[in-house]
């Protein structure tokens, strides 16, 4: 019994065999139905791959422009957001500097506006502290939650201030 030529069939389909190997495969295919069936299956697979290859559209320049249009707005948004954060910080600093002379003016006997606002804020803190001290277990939980919220806010603010725009 002659050996099968299955390992030579792909090269036979591509015309990549030498003349002697090609004649050997053709002679074997004339006698062996299994190898003929294998060759037909390989040709069917090759035809299907060829049909699929030709059905795929190659993206043109419009595809590249669409992808870049999706990427660029995100970069611009990050840049605008960073500018907004810095603008907000500068506005806060400017408002403190601008209102400092007004805050230093007397508001009440022996007290200026800045001291009055500080007293109001500290009174609110002491009221909240006295309410929380009445419920010790609750106050510890609330303090932990407040500390976590404060840490997250500081972390986010630091992240926003150090954010760099995406570059090509």
N, C-alpha and C positions, 0 to 999 in steps of 0.2 A: 504494500500500500504506500502510495506516495504521500509525503508530508504536505499539510495544508500551507497555504501562502497568506494567511490572514494578516501577518505582520507586515507584508509587503503591499497590501491593498491601498492604504492611504497614499503611499508614494506612487503607486500605479495610477491612482485617480489624478494626482498632480503632475503626471508625466515627469517624475523625478527618478525613474529607474534607468539603469543602463540597458542597452539593447538586448543583452542576453537575459537579464532578469525580467524584462518586459515580455519577451517571448516565452519564458518559463511560466510567468503568471498567466498569460493568455492561453497557453496550452493546458494549464491546470484548470482554469475557469471553464474551458470547453468540456472537461470531464467531471468536475466536482460541483454538484448542486448546492452544497453547504457554503462553499466559498462564493458562488454566484449570488446566493441569497445575502451573504454578508456584504458583498460589494453593492448590491441594490440598497441595502439598509444604510450603508455609509453614504451612498449617493443621495438618498432621501434626506438624511440628516444635513448633508452639505447644501442641498437645495433649500431646506427650511431655514438654515442659518443665513444663506444668501438672501432669501426673501425678507427675513427679519432685518438684516443689515441695511437693505435698500429701503425699508419702510421707516427707519429711524430718521427723523429730521435733524439736521445739524443746526445747532443754535447760531443765529446770526448776530450782527452787531446790536440789534434791538434787545436781545437777551442780556447782553453785557450791560447795556445802558439801564435796563430794568433792575438788574441786580445792584448796580452802583447807586441807583436812585433809592433802593431800599436801605442801603448801608449808610449813605451820606446823611439822611435826615436824623438818624440816631446819633451820629457824631455831632451834628449841629445842635441837637437837643441837649446832649450832655454838656456842650460848651455853653449854651444859653442858661442851663440850670446852674452851672458853676458861676457864671457871671451874675446871675440873680442872687446867689448866696452871698457872694462878695459885696454886691450892691446893698443887700439888706444889712450886712455887718457894718459897712461904711455909713449907711444912713443912721443906724443905731448910735454909732460913735459920734457922728455929726450932731445928732439930736441931743445927746448928752452934753457935748461941748457947747452947743448953742443955748441950751437951757440952763447951763451952769450959773451964769450971772443972775438969771431970774430966780433960780432955786436958792441962791445965797441971800436974797432979799428977805427982810423980816416978814414973818407970816403971823406970828403971835408973839406975845411978850417973851423975849429971850429965845425965840425959835424961828428958824427959817423954813421954807417950803421943803427943802431936802430932808431936814430933820423930821418934819411932820410926816412925810411919806415913809421915812424909815420907821418911825414910831407906829404908824398904821400897819405896816407890813409885819413888824415884830410882834405887835399885839395879835394879829391874825395867827401868827405862828404859835404864840403862847396859848391862844384859845384852842387851836387844833391839838396842841400838845396836852393841854389839860383834859380835853375830851378823850384823847387816846389813852391817857394814863389811867382813866377810869376803867378801861377795858384792856388790861395788860396783854392778854394773848392776841387780841385783835391789833393792838398797836404795834407789836413786834412784826406781825404779818404785813401790816400796811407799810411799816418802815422798810421792810425788805423789798416789797413791791415798788415803793417809791425809789429806793436805791437802784433797783434794776432798771426802772424806767429812766432815771437820771443817767445811768451809765450808758444805756442804749442811745439816748438822745445825744450825749456827748460823743459817742462812737460814730453815730450817723453824721453829726455836724463835722467832726474831724474828717470823715470819709468824703463828705461833700467839698470840704475846703481843699483837700489834697487830690481830688479827682483830676485826671488828665484826659484830654480828648483823645479819641481813637485816631491814629494816624495811618496813612496808607503804607 
